[in-house]
């Protein structure tokens, strides 16, 4: 389900695997959080649902807050993949691939730069049995088929650990000027 509205989300239930684990906490553990994001203009909340009402995975694509570096290109230019999560028992079923595809499946995506920020301290390494480097490679394999590529940046939180990852997808209709401004913005230089 793509572009879910708050009223749709309200009728569903989260799998109990979303929550707190020994070394990992799901990014969103309450439906109310997804409802709030889905009410934002332009946001895309995608849900993978088993049965009639069982949320087994979700994805969130939304505009960055005005206070973040990535909003400096102007309103509506950049959108962040804020989350792609699948409950542990459904992983390796290609659910995440379907979620990413649904997040990006609308015509206006070609007018925007979509990006994802991967912080290794948010990853479920215990649940996957992966190292940080393995998980990073898995994320690259997940996003590359959708036109994402790894970009270098000096964003301080990303630079804290070598496993951290910044990927972006530049839409086909994004101007050369905006692409150039994006290049400079990645290194903290405000667009002209």
C-alpha angles and dihedrals in degrees: 000000000000130000090013115195124220091253091056094047091050091064094055134075131222119240108251089238088076105087139058125345129174096274101008141058123193113245092233119028099162129062088220090068091055091044091055093050093045089057092059114102112261096005119137118208111184121194129195106208129191118200115349102314113003114120108210098164142008143188131198127202116178143146116272118252114265089248094063125092092239093062091063093088087071138266116317096008102103129037125188127219091223096180145002111178135163124186113254098252092055098048117116089035094101090249092131091053090054092048094052091047091051093047090059099038103108131090097242091064087082089063093055145061110238117199141178129204116207115199111186093215089066095054125105096235094157093051093048098037089227132134119236090259092050092050091049090053090048091054091049090052090049096051104033096075088061094056099267120141133184115262129192118236139167094221101147099228092049091050093056094085131023091226092062115107140205118191131172141186117209112208119235092246097049109121124242089243092055091047090052091047089050090054092054094041091058086066096045097262110134117234114258 
